[in-house]
Amino acid sequence: MKTIINPVVEVFKTNVQDPSEAKMLVDLFQKLITNSFVNFDLDDCDKVLRIEGIDVCTQLVTGILEDHGYICELLE
């Protein structure tokens, strides 16, 4: 597990349902957002995407998910 100093945690509501798609998206976000921890909770009713890192650009995350045909909304 990566140790992140002073991390930012962003949580998104999505409609991702397929575990293989979730894994592909996790791999993509971990490449784009360096030193990050990314995971989906597909068992949650909101299909939560959680990203923990130093510099998490919420517009990048929502844009990528929307480009892949998914709904993505930042949870406050």
C-alpha positions as CSV (number, residue, x, y, z in Angstrom):
1,M,0.0,0.0,0.0
2,K,1.2,3.5,-0.9
3,T,1.8,6.0,1.9
4,I,0.5,9.5,0.9
5,I,1.5,12.5,3.0
6,N,-1.3,15.1,3.4
7,P,-3.7,13.3,1.0
8,V,-6.8,14.7,-0.5
9,V,-9.7,12.3,-0.7
10,E,-12.4,12.8,-3.4
11,V,-15.4,10.6,-3.6
12,F,-17.6,10.3,-6.7
13,K,-21.0,8.7,-7.3
14,T,-20.9,6.7,-10.6
15,N,-22.9,4.2,-12.5
16,V,-20.0,1.8,-13.2
17,Q,-21.2,-1.7,-12.6
18,D,-18.8,-4.1,-14.4
19,P,-15.8,-5.2,-12.3
20,S,-13.6,-5.4,-15.3
21,E,-14.5,-1.9,-16.4
22,A,-13.8,-0.7,-12.8
23,K,-10.4,-2.3,-12.8
24,M,-9.5,-0.7,-16.2
25,L,-10.6,2.7,-14.9
26,V,-8.6,2.2,-11.6
27,D,-5.5,1.4,-13.6
28,L,-6.0,4.4,-15.8
29,F,-6.5,6.8,-12.9
30,Q,-3.5,5.4,-11.1
31,K,-1.4,6.2,-14.1
32,L,-2.8,9.7,-14.6
33,I,-2.8,10.7,-11.0
34,T,0.6,9.9,-9.7
35,N,1.0,8.5,-6.1
36,S,-2.7,7.9,-5.8
37,F,-4.9,5.2,-4.3
38,V,-8.0,4.5,-6.3
39,N,-10.8,2.1,-5.8
40,F,-14.5,1.4,-6.6
41,D,-17.1,0.2,-4.2
42,L,-19.5,-1.5,-6.6
43,D,-21.5,-3.0,-3.8
44,D,-22.5,0.5,-2.6
45,C,-25.8,1.9,-4.1
46,D,-23.8,4.9,-5.5
47,K,-21.1,2.7,-7.1
48,V,-18.6,4.9,-5.3
49,L,-15.2,5.8,-6.8
50,R,-12.7,6.9,-4.2
51,I,-9.4,8.6,-5.1
52,E,-6.8,9.5,-2.5
53,G,-3.8,11.5,-3.6
54,I,-1.9,14.7,-3.4
55,D,-3.3,16.4,-6.5
56,V,-6.7,15.1,-7.5
57,C,-8.3,17.0,-10.4
58,T,-12.1,16.4,-10.1
59,Q,-12.7,17.7,-13.6
60,L,-10.2,15.2,-15.0
61,V,-11.9,12.3,-13.2
62,T,-15.5,13.3,-14.2
63,G,-14.4,14.0,-17.8
64,I,-12.7,10.6,-18.2
65,L,-15.7,8.7,-16.8
66,E,-18.0,10.7,-19.0
67,D,-15.8,10.0,-22.0
68,H,-16.2,6.3,-21.3
69,G,-20.0,6.7,-21.2
70,Y,-20.5,6.8,-17.4
71,I,-22.2,9.2,-15.1
72,C,-19.9,10.7,-12.5
73,E,-20.8,13.2,-9.8
74,L,-18.6,14.5,-7.0
75,L,-20.0,13.7,-3.6
76,E,-19.7,16.5,-1.1
